Amino acid sequence: MTGLGFDHPWALLLLPLALLPFLVSPLRLSGVPSSEVAPEDTLSRVVGAGLVAFGALAITLLVLGLSGLHRRDHVVERTGVGANIVLLIDRSSSMDSTFANRRPDGAEESKSVAARRLLTDFAARRPADRVAVAAFSTAPMLVIPMTDKHDAVRAAIGAIDRPGLAHTDVGRGLSLAFSMFDETSTETSRAIVLVSDGAAVIDRRVQDALRAAAARDPMRLYWLFLRTAGARGITDRPPPGDPDSPQTYPERHLDIFFKTLGLPYRSFEARSAAEVSDAIREIDQLEQRPTLYSETIPRRDLDWLCYWAAAGALLLLLGAKLSERRLEDWEGEAIRTATSPLRHARAFSRASTTSASSSKEKVVDARAGGHDGARVPNGATSVRRAAS
């Protein structure tokens, strides 16, 4: 009974009722004056025992159904190929424009819509992953913690559809992402995927906190940079004589900062939804490492199965009851069948005798009628009758 449970365990007290078919038979009993009338019948004994067993089974199944039999939910440890991934998504207002830096008009989707669509496909292709989702603009926001419930992950990604604010605080967003790995994730299967169309200056104290977190919990970092038309890229350098600072070239300096964390780091620069898809596909191929994950098998109710099986057993017993015949009825029919030829012979004999008698009387009456008005001696009449 491991893994099984009961909603109403008190109903199990009715289980002794399953012994009733062994003590009381619903079939009618017939007295037999001699064992020769009802000889030994092995098939009948087997059928009778089977009916008793089905009766006990029907009662047992009904009791189990009343008790609310079910299989408990349980956790199964599985080994797959994937990773523990945190999706950190930029929700600043610039993400609501297209890659051409225009408002979406239906012909072209915005960067945020393209990112949500492609990240949803990414999560759907990786059933062995454990995924967490966070968003950031002016402040970071936890959307869903690390989980293997991919329906919830897809819903979390789709929920990031509200217009964001103008400011992009990528530093605090990364601090939240670093803290979202739990103790069940191993060092060899941790990854952060940052999806953003820009960068910002990270405070020195936040930089120090990120370096400490990277040293404490190693992981891989991917930056998917959605470059808008006319914006500076990650590798763009200032012309000679122009200042090269985080304020003027934030994307370039954010890339430099990531390289100083001492983590496996990779950046992707995408100028269209197709390039975003290619970058996500490459990340998918890179994050193919053995990982241990837990799958929760949900509860399954079994009471309906007990009721259906009990109904089948009861229908079988009902059919046996309706087809039941008393031994006396069978004997009487057998006697009637055996004596029916004799009864037909006797009836035929009586009919023949009656017909012959009627014919003789008609002949005598006819003779008597033929000599009507003449005197016949008594002796002659007696002779005729004797002769007849």
ABEGO torsion letter per residue (X at the ends): XBGBBBABAAAAAAAAAAAAAAABBABBBBBBABAAABBBBAAAAAAAAAAAAAAAAAAAAAAAAAAGBBBBBBBBBBBBBEBBBBBBBBABAAAABBAAGBBBAGABBBAAAAAAAAAAAAAAABAABBBBBBBBBABBBBABBBBABAAAAAAAAAABABBBBABBBAAAAAAAAAAABBAABBAAABBBBBBBABBBBBBAAAAAAAAAAAAABBBBBBBBBBBBBGBBBAABBBBBGBBBBAAABAAAAAAAAAAAAGBBBBBBBBABAAAAAAAAAAAAAABBBBBBBBBBBBBBBAAAAAAAAAAAAAAAAAAAAAABBBAAAAAAAAAAAAAAAAAAAAAAAAAAAAAAAAAAAAAAAAAAAAABGBBBBAAAAAAAAAAX
